[in-house]
């Protein structure tokens, strides 16, 4: 993967042509959008080690994290990948999707993070906004 070509966050599958010569392949109809979360690479922000026993050493880019997450959206789903960061002092690695890393960003960059993550699942903010209206007035009181 060429990191010099990483200039945006959203990557979309190729659009289908209007006129198809021959029988089209099925893989062209099942493409999903891809979101690449790389705040250190894209915006060149300084991110520090989130561990309490480390002295806020700056994190360096190690590569892409090996797991790709599927995020549920209102219309469809998309896949999400992130960069893998490493601390030079404590030698621990951190995923840029983690709350401790995202919270180090300023508010304008933090708002570009499109979803809420749990340990196994992910949900887009558009779905969260719809569910918020559904849950109003359903408190224990």
SULCORTA-V542023 format. One record per helix or strand of 2 or more residues. SS is the DSSP state (~ for helix, > for strand). FROM is the first residue (numbers start at 1). TO is the last residue. If there is no record, write none. Layout:
ss=[SS,SS]
from=[FROM,FROM]
to=[TO,TO]
This chain:
ss=[~,>,~,>,~,>,>,>,>,~,~,>,>,~]
from=[3,10,26,34,39,58,69,77,93,99,107,115,122,125]
to=[5,11,29,37,43,64,72,87,95,102,110,117,124,135]
